[in-house]
């Protein structure tokens, strides 16, 4: 399992990060899902922009360059919208709305994905409630 941390502050951003790296996984993203739990994130790669079509809730979006540096942020991107197109981005992290503010992530912060062996209640990899 992956977690996401801010390397500059040490803050845990997401305790569980799901990956979307195939065409269909990137296309689907969090469409048609219930609102994600506060500690969840979706890492979409490769990706320079997102949409929130067929979503019922807003999300925060972090645009990362190849080194994991935040090069763009969309906060509380509402349903049925297009996010920013960030040419420097190589991947995107979708988070529950408000998480950027809670964790004080800012453009220029360096993020790091870390493997963790922790498995807790609700960490079933087949869990559709992301």
N, C-alpha and C positions, 0 to 999 in steps of 0.2 A: 504494500500500500504506500502511496505517496502522501506527503504533507508539504505545505508551502510556507516558507518563512521569509521574512524581510531580513536580508543579510546585514543591512545597515543598522537596524534597531533590534534584531533578534526576535521580533514579534511573530507569533504563530498566526498566519493569515487563514489557513484552512488545514484542519486535521485530517481531512480526506479529500484527495484530488483524483477525480476520474479523468481518464485520457480519451480524447477524440482525435484519432489520427488517420482514420480511413475516410473516404469520401462520404459515405452514408452516415457515419458517426458525426462528422463535422457538420453535415447538412442538418441532421436531426438536433444536435446539441441538446438543449433542455426543452425543446418544443413538446407540447402535450404533457408536460409533467406538472406535478403539484409544486408549490413553492419549495425551493431547496432549503435544507436545514442550515442553520447558521454556520456550521463548521465545514461546509462542503464547498467544493470548487470544481469547475470543469476546465481542463486545459485543452485548447484546440490548436493543433499544429499540423501543417503550416496554416497560417491565418493572418490576414491584415485588416479584416473588418467582420462585423457580425450583424445579425438581424434579430429582432424579437417577434417575428411573425408567428402566430399560433401559440404565443405564450400568454399567460394570464397574470403575470406579475413583472415588476421592474427588476433589473439586475444592474450590478456594477461590473464594468469591463476594464481590465488592465491589458494594455498592448505592450508586449515584450519584444526587445530585439534579440539577436542570436545569443548574446551574453546574459540574458535574463534581466536586463535593465528596463525599467518602466519608461516607455517612450510616448505613452498616451493613456488617458483615463476618460471613461464615460461613466458618470455617476447616475444611478437611478434611471437607466435607459428604459423608457416605458414600453409596454407591449406594442407590437405592430409598427416598429420603427427600424430604421437603419442606423447602425452605429457609425462612428467615424471611420474613415479610410486612412490608416496610418502606414505610409510607405516603408518606414524603417522597421515596422513590426514583422516578426517571424512567427509569433504565436500570440494567442489571446487567452486570458484567464477570465472566466465568468464567475461572479460571486453573487451571493444574495445582496440585494440593495441595502446600502448602509454600511457594508463591511469596509469599504475604502475609508469612510469617515471614522469608523470605530478603531481601525488599526493604524490610522494616520499615514497611509501609503501616499507617496507623492511621486511625481515625475522625477526620474533620476535615481530613485531607490533601486537597489539590486536585490532581486528575489532569487530564492534557491529552492528547488524541489529536492526533498530528502526521502529516502526509503525508510519506512518504519515497520517494525514487526507487530506493532500494537493492533489488536483486533478487539473491538468492544461490541456491545449490543448495538444492533442496527448496522453493522459493517458487512453484511452479506453482500458479496460482489454482484449478486443477482437482484439486489434491492433496486426497484425502479424509482423509489422516492429519493431523488437526488435534489 
